[in-house]
Amino acid sequence: MHELSFAQSVLDSILEEAEKNSAKRVKSVEIEMGDLALVTAKELESALKMIIDGTIAEGMEIKIEKIPVRVRCDKGHENEIEVDRDHHHMMPALKCPGCGGSVKVLQGNECILKKIIAE
C-alpha cells in the first residue's frame, strides 16, 4: 500500500513543521496535488486519516486542492489536459491535444504542503 508510505511522508513533514513552531495541536492542513502525483487526493486523505491517531494532528481538517496538468509538446503547444485516474496505479499515456505528439509535463505531478494551521 504505497499510499500509506506516501501519507506517512506527508504527515512527517506536517509534524516536523509543527514541532519547529512549538505547536501543541495541528488543526488543519492544506495540500495541493496534481493528477499525476503518486496517489490520488482521495487515497492521500484516507491514508492520512488512518495514521494521524495518537499524534498532535489527530482530528485535523484536511483540504486538498487540485493542480491542473500542464504539458508542452516539441512543437511548442502548451495545454492543460484532463487525466483519467480510473487506473491511477498506471501512468497514463499523455499526448498533445493540438498535434498528438509526445509531451513534457510542466505541472501536475506535485504534492505541495501549502499551509498548516496549528496552535
trRosetta pair geometry for C-beta under 8 A, 3 or more apart (Angstrom, degrees):
i j d omega theta_ij theta_ji phi_ij phi_ji
1 4 4.6 51 113 2 109 112
1 5 7.6 145 101 -7 67 83
1 47 7.8 168 154 -109 114 120
2 5 5.7 -55 -154 40 49 107
2 6 6.0 52 148 -22 75 106
2 38 6.6 -104 136 159 124 118
2 39 6.9 -168 105 -69 92 108
3 6 5.4 -53 -144 40 35 116
3 7 6.0 37 155 -20 67 107
3 38 8.0 177 -94 119 60 96
3 39 4.4 109 -110 -119 90 145
3 43 4.3 -102 -127 160 147 114
3 44 6.6 -132 -161 -78 100 47
3 46 7.6 22 141 73 141 98
3 47 4.6 -160 138 -53 97 146
4 7 5.7 -52 -142 39 30 111
4 8 6.2 35 154 -24 63 104
4 47 5.1 -155 -92 -149 50 120
4 50 7.3 -59 -113 81 97 133
4 51 6.9 126 -153 -49 84 132
5 8 5.4 -47 -144 33 33 115
5 9 6.6 39 153 -21 62 101
6 9 5.8 -54 -157 32 31 113
6 10 6.7 29 147 -15 64 104
6 38 5.4 -167 -101 89 143 128
6 39 5.1 173 73 -7 161 130
6 44 6.6 -81 113 -105 116 89
6 47 7.0 70 70 91 88 161
6 111 7.8 102 -178 9 110 177
7 10 5.5 -53 -149 37 37 112
7 11 6.1 36 152 -18 69 106
7 39 7.8 -40 -46 50 84 164
7 44 5.7 162 -88 -149 92 62
7 47 3.5 -160 -31 117 155 117
7 48 4.8 -147 -157 -64 116 63
7 50 7.6 69 111 51 159 97
7 51 5.9 140 121 25 119 135
8 11 5.6 -52 -143 40 32 112
8 12 6.2 40 153 -25 64 103
8 51 6.1 -99 -87 167 76 169
9 12 5.6 -48 -147 31 29 115
9 13 6.8 30 152 -18 60 103
10 13 5.8 -56 -157 34 32 111
10 14 6.5 33 148 -20 66 105
10 31 7.1 4 -155 -106 134 142
10 44 6.9 57 1 -162 162 111
10 48 6.6 -59 88 -89 127 112
10 111 7.1 -81 -89 147 115 129
10 113 6.7 159 -151 -76 84 112
11 14 5.4 -52 -147 35 36 114
11 15 6.2 30 157 -14 69 107
11 48 6.2 161 -66 -130 105 84
11 51 5.9 -113 -32 104 165 120
11 52 6.5 -154 -123 -86 128 78
11 55 7.2 99 -178 64 119 175
11 57 6.6 -149 -145 48 94 160
12 15 6.0 -58 -144 41 28 106
12 16 6.1 33 155 -24 64 109
13 16 5.7 -53 -143 35 28 115
13 17 6.5 26 158 -15 63 106
13 113 5.5 -160 120 -27 134 161
14 17 6.1 -61 -154 38 27 106
14 18 6.3 25 152 -18 64 110
14 26 6.1 48 163 -125 113 163
14 29 5.8 -42 -117 -99 130 144
14 57 5.9 57 121 -87 134 144
14 113 6.7 -155 -73 -143 76 139
14 116 5.9 156 -143 -108 81 131
15 18 5.5 -53 -143 38 33 114
15 19 6.1 37 156 -22 66 106
15 26 7.6 -92 -89 -34 57 141
15 55 6.3 -77 -92 -172 127 129
15 56 6.9 124 -123 46 89 102
15 57 6.5 -92 -74 -26 87 120
16 19 5.8 -54 -148 35 27 112
16 20 6.6 33 152 -23 62 104
17 20 5.6 -49 -150 30 33 115
17 21 6.6 10 157 1 64 110
17 113 7.7 -176 -13 133 150 142
17 116 5.5 135 102 23 135 158
18 21 6.2 -75 -154 50 29 97
18 23 3.9 -81 -167 52 85 130
18 26 5.3 -76 -90 -69 144 105
18 56 6.1 -173 137 91 152 133
18 57 7.4 -156 -25 -64 160 93
18 116 6.5 -120 -67 157 84 144
18 118 5.0 156 -124 -98 97 164
19 22 7.5 34 -171 -78 34 30
19 23 7.2 -76 -60 39 26 85
21 118 6.7 125 88 70 127 133
23 26 6.3 67 136 -69 143 67
23 56 6.6 138 114 142 96 145
23 118 3.5 -11 -138 146 145 138
23 119 6.5 93 -150 63 87 24
24 56 6.4 -152 160 -143 33 128
24 118 7.7 150 43 169 46 100
24 119 6.2 -44 52 101 90 71
25 56 5.3 -140 -109 -175 39 90
25 118 6.3 170 90 -158 46 78
25 119 5.3 -5 59 54 95 90
26 29 6.7 12 168 -50 121 100
26 55 8.0 -4 24 125 119 100
26 56 5.6 99 -2 120 86 86
26 57 4.1 -10 54 -103 130 72
26 60 4.8 -19 112 -87 94 137
26 116 6.2 -55 -140 -170 107 103
26 117 7.4 109 -166 80 63 49
26 118 4.7 -41 -105 -98 55 98
27 60 6.0 125 149 -127 14 82
27 61 6.8 1 148 18 65 95
27 117 4.8 -55 64 106 105 97
27 118 6.2 175 5 -102 80 33
27 119 6.3 59 -35 -11 115 98
28 60 5.6 165 -93 -175 31 87
28 61 3.9 -17 -110 60 100 98
28 62 7.4 -165 -154 -67 70 27
28 63 6.7 31 178 -4 112 104
28 115 7.9 8 109 110 92 97
28 116 7.7 174 92 -154 51 42
28 117 4.6 16 52 45 87 113
29 57 7.6 5 -29 -145 126 118
29 60 5.9 47 -6 148 95 134
29 61 7.4 179 25 86 58 58
29 62 5.8 -6 61 -115 96 63
29 63 7.1 -170 92 32 49 73
29 113 7.0 -46 -171 -150 111 90
29 115 7.0 166 -156 89 44 59
29 116 5.4 -6 -109 -108 81 69
29 117 7.5 -149 -70 23 39 71
30 63 4.7 -20 -109 74 72 109
30 64 7.9 166 -160 -85 50 31
30 65 7.0 17 -175 -5 95 107
30 113 8.0 113 82 -170 55 48
30 114 4.4 -60 105 72 99 111
30 115 4.0 24 38 47 114 98
30 116 7.9 -136 25 -62 70 37
31 41 7.9 166 95 -132 115 91
31 44 7.2 -117 105 130 159 145
31 62 7.2 -8 9 -169 115 86
31 63 7.1 163 25 88 67 55
31 64 4.8 -19 72 -110 99 76
31 65 7.3 180 90 25 47 69
31 111 6.6 -6 -177 -172 111 80
31 112 6.8 155 -161 79 60 50
31 113 5.9 -30 -107 -106 81 49
31 114 6.2 174 -105 8 21 93
32 64 7.6 149 -99 -162 21 60
32 65 5.0 -28 -108 71 73 97
32 66 7.7 -1 -157 103 70 3
32 67 5.1 75 164 -50 101 107
32 110 6.8 10 107 106 96 112
32 111 7.5 171 87 -151 54 34
32 112 4.4 -4 55 55 99 105
32 114 5.3 81 -15 -49 98 123
33 37 4.8 -60 -165 -9 97 153
33 41 5.2 169 62 -83 142 90
33 44 6.9 -178 -74 12 159 156
33 64 5.7 -7 11 -171 117 108
33 65 7.5 150 24 76 67 46
33 66 6.7 -43 74 -115 72 44
33 67 6.2 -152 100 12 20 97
33 110 7.1 -153 -133 97 37 63
33 111 5.0 10 -108 -111 85 75
33 112 7.6 -163 -68 23 46 66
34 37 5.3 135 62 -36 70 88
34 66 7.5 82 -116 -170 32 62
34 67 4.1 -54 -77 76 75 107
34 68 7.5 -24 -129 84 85 11
34 69 6.0 104 -171 -80 108 73
34 107 6.4 -163 -94 155 140 68
34 108 3.5 150 -166 -173 131 38
34 109 5.1 -60 76 -41 139 17
34 110 5.1 85 -8 38 113 65
34 111 7.5 -107 22 -60 75 56
35 66 7.0 27 -52 -156 84 103
35 67 7.8 -141 -8 73 64 68
35 68 7.8 5 -3 -144 109 33
35 69 5.3 -66 46 -41 110 114
35 82 7.8 66 -2 -163 176 45
35 83 4.1 157 126 51 137 127
35 85 5.9 -127 -164 -57 98 121
35 108 5.7 -24 41 -175 78 104
36 69 5.9 95 -20 -105 110 117
36 83 6.4 -176 -62 -83 79 174
36 91 7.5 44 -148 -135 95 85
36 105 6.4 -71 51 -143 172 152
36 108 4.7 70 14 125 111 92
36 109 3.9 -51 97 -89 111 78
37 40 7.7 142 72 -93 100 23
37 44 7.9 -10 116 -46 140 135
37 109 6.0 144 -76 -164 47 46
37 110 6.7 -46 -83 83 101 23
37 111 4.8 90 -133 -57 135 100
38 111 7.5 -52 22 -27 89 136
39 43 4.3 -117 176 88 110 128
39 44 5.2 135 99 -56 123 84
39 47 7.4 -20 163 4 165 141
39 88 7.5 60 -150 151 39 131
40 43 4.6 96 54 6 80 102
40 44 7.0 -145 93 -5 42 86
40 85 5.7 114 -96 164 116 143
40 88 5.3 -57 -45 -133 107 161
41 44 5.8 -55 -148 37 31 111
41 45 6.3 30 155 -19 66 106
41 64 4.3 162 -155 125 113 146
41 66 6.9 -77 -44 -82 147 79
42 45 5.9 -54 -146 36 29 110
42 46 6.3 27 156 -16 63 109
43 46 5.9 -57 -146 39 29 110
43 47 6.1 25 158 -17 66 110
43 88 7.7 -176 -17 114 140 156
44 47 5.9 -59 -144 40 27 108
44 48 6.2 29 157 -20 65 107
44 64 6.7 123 79 -96 124 151
44 111 7.6 174 -102 -138 155 132
45 48 5.9 -55 -147 35 28 111
45 49 6.5 28 155 -19 63 107
45 62 5.2 159 -129 109 90 142
45 64 6.1 -111 -61 -12 109 135
46 49 5.8 -58 -152 35 29 112
46 50 6.7 29 151 -21 63 106
47 50 5.6 -55 -153 32 35 114
47 51 6.5 6 160 -1 68 112
48 51 6.4 -76 -146 46 29 93
48 52 6.0 32 165 -36 71 112
48 62 5.8 125 89 -95 146 153
49 52 6.4 -47 -130 19 25 112
49 62 7.3 -106 -59 0 88 143
50 53 7.8 -54 171 1 30 104
51 55 7.9 26 138 -4 69 133
52 55 5.4 -96 -164 47 57 114
52 57 4.5 -95 -149 101 112 99
52 58 5.2 163 136 -92 92 47
52 59 7.5 -152 121 0 128 35
52 60 6.5 -118 -168 24 157 101
53 58 5.4 67 -120 -115 35 109
54 58 6.5 118 10 -66 22 128
55 58 5.7 150 59 -38 60 82
56 118 7.8 43 138 -142 119 117
57 60 4.7 -46 -171 -11 74 133
65 114 7.6 9 30 -6 118 156
67 107 6.1 -103 157 155 117 107
67 108 5.8 -166 111 -106 96 46
67 110 5.8 0 53 57 165 104
67 112 7.6 83 -48 13 141 113
68 80 4.7 -9 156 -148 133 119
68 107 7.2 56 83 100 62 108
68 108 6.3 -54 127 -91 35 103
69 80 6.6 119 76 -159 55 64
69 81 5.3 -53 93 63 110 78
69 82 7.6 143 41 -103 115 12
69 83 5.4 77 -8 -29 154 117
69 94 7.8 -130 158 -119 137 134
69 105 6.9 -58 -162 -140 92 100
69 107 7.0 -169 -138 96 33 62
69 108 3.1 66 -107 -123 64 164
69 109 7.9 62 -116 -42 91 66
70 78 6.7 13 -179 -177 101 92
70 79 7.1 178 -148 93 62 33
70 80 5.4 -38 -93 -93 72 65
70 81 7.8 140 -107 11 25 75
70 105 7.5 106 79 -166 53 58
70 106 4.3 -53 101 66 100 112
70 107 4.7 32 34 43 105 91
70 108 6.2 167 16 -29 56 110
71 78 7.3 -178 91 -145 42 53
71 79 6.0 -15 59 62 84 79
71 81 5.9 -3 10 3 118 122
71 94 5.9 -176 -94 163 156 131
71 96 6.8 -144 113 -95 121 67
71 103 3.8 28 173 165 125 141
71 104 6.6 151 -158 72 75 40
71 105 5.7 -43 -101 -103 82 47
71 106 6.2 179 -101 4 22 90
71 108 7.9 -39 -51 17 78 139
72 76 6.8 -20 -170 -148 102 30
72 77 6.8 168 -148 83 56 47
72 78 4.7 -17 -96 -96 89 79
72 79 8.0 150 -86 17 44 63
72 103 6.3 141 69 -157 27 88
72 104 5.4 -22 63 57 83 93
72 106 5.7 70 -10 -46 100 119
73 76 7.1 -41 73 23 72 21
73 77 4.9 15 31 49 108 95
73 96 3.7 -15 -55 -72 137 143
73 98 6.9 -139 17 55 139 108
73 99 6.0 -164 106 48 166 114
73 101 4.4 102 -162 79 130 112
73 102 6.7 132 -135 82 86 38
73 103 4.9 -60 -82 -95 68 76
73 104 7.8 161 -96 11 24 73
74 101 5.8 -92 28 145 98 147
74 102 7.0 45 -19 66 106 81
75 96 7.4 111 38 171 106 175
75 98 7.4 -129 77 99 127 125
75 99 5.5 66 26 -1 147 159
75 101 6.4 122 -3 26 106 151
77 96 5.3 96 75 -164 131 126
77 97 7.7 -143 145 59 138 67
77 98 3.9 -143 -139 34 161 149
77 99 6.2 170 -2 -1 146 103
78 106 7.2 17 -143 -13 104 154
79 96 6.8 124 20 -152 130 69
79 97 5.2 -147 154 32 171 111
79 98 6.5 -179 -42 -24 135 100
81 94 6.8 133 80 -147 157 100
81 97 6.2 172 -99 -33 105 116
83 92 5.5 175 -156 31 94 149
83 94 7.7 -34 -103 -92 101 101
83 108 7.3 133 -20 170 138 135
84 87 7.2 31 121 26 98 83
84 92 6.1 129 53 -102 81 144
85 88 4.4 29 -174 -84 84 97
87 90 4.9 -14 138 36 108 110
87 92 7.6 123 72 -78 99 85
94 102 7.7 78 90 -154 78 58
94 103 5.2 -83 125 52 109 118
94 105 7.0 82 59 -71 171 94
95 100 5.4 -9 173 -155 124 48
95 101 6.9 144 -160 69 77 21
95 102 7.0 -58 -116 -96 60 36
95 103 6.7 144 -149 -10 16 110
96 99 4.9 9 95 48 130 77
96 100 6.1 -52 65 5 83 10
96 101 4.8 10 18 53 126 72
96 102 7.4 12 -17 65 96 10
96 103 5.2 144 -62 -67 78 109
105 108 6.0 -108 -166 52 110 104
105 109 5.9 60 140 -17 148 118
107 110 6.6 -29 -158 -4 78 115
113 116 7.1 9 168 -47 108 100
